[in-house]
Amino acid sequence: MTRMYGAGRDMERVITMHLFVICQNNSGSSFLSKALATCRATWSLPREGHGMRGFAGPRPREPVEPGCPSPRLIWAAEPSWVAAFADPGRYNWPRTRKTWYFQARARSPHASVFVTKSPPHVLCVDQLAQHFGNARFLFMVRNPYAVCEGICRRYRTRLVRHWSQFAAQGRSLPETAATHVVTCLTWQRRNIEAHRSRGVFFTYETMCAQPERVAQEIRALVPELDDLNLRQRLRVKDYEDMLTDMNARQIARLDAQDIAAFNRVFRAHRDLLDYFGYALM
């Protein structure tokens, strides 16, 4: 496949719309972003926005506070971390836009829609709307139990030593994951209500069960994406497959102790789960 690259192009003139996938980590946004990148009209990045060289803002893999481990997959679990990722003073969006444009790539020389995703963007949608012209948003959420399972499994398998630094502080992994999830859902509800006119909201479950319906809603928001196809085999992270709902498989891995710990957090936010159509287990 022939690729166009942003380096050396007048991207400020080429880009006429910015499309942001707003979805917390472990929620299925990687497949959606990969599918969007196959469209003729899109410029995309090879990694998440915050992971690109030159990104000028806080990153989950870097400490938010001196002497504190990097928050990785739980950057919304503490109010001080949320404040840091939501603080406009910690970002230089003009510089970030330039570095994103420089590293962007497209299938067609006529591409005009810049698309990216970065989970912490859940906390700074207002900033994106302010600093990126003609901004559009795809708001997505996923079953909170499946999200928590993915976070806990990652810390228990690949990030064991990293979590040990938090465990030494007396933290519970399941409750920390659940706190992160409800904070992200709280911000996502605000995002949807504040930017309804320039965005589309759908759940991971709807995208998996009715991909053409979701594709149609996205095309209605961004007509340039007339070739968007959510029924294709794509390589996402360490596997290649069609879009598949992984909720049942992940939730089946949870034991009673994990579910009880999640529920200690979720019970105080039943209205939030109800808002998105999720029930307590």
Buried (B, 14 or more C-beta within 10 A) or exposed (E): EEEBEBEEBEBEEBBEBBBBBBBBBBBBBBBBBBBBBBBBBBBBBEEBBBEBEEBBBBBBEEEBEEEBBBBBBBBBBBEEBBEBBBBEEBBBBEEBBBBBBBBBBBBBEEBBBBBBBBBBBBBBBBBBBEBBEEBBBBBBBBBBBBBBBBBBBBBEEEBEEBBEEBBEEEBBBBBBBBBBBBBBBBBBBBBBEEBEEEBBBBBBBBBBEBBEEBBEBBBEBBEBBEEBEBEEEBEBEEEEEEBEBBBEEBBEEBEEEBBEBBBBBBEEBEEBBEBBEBEBE
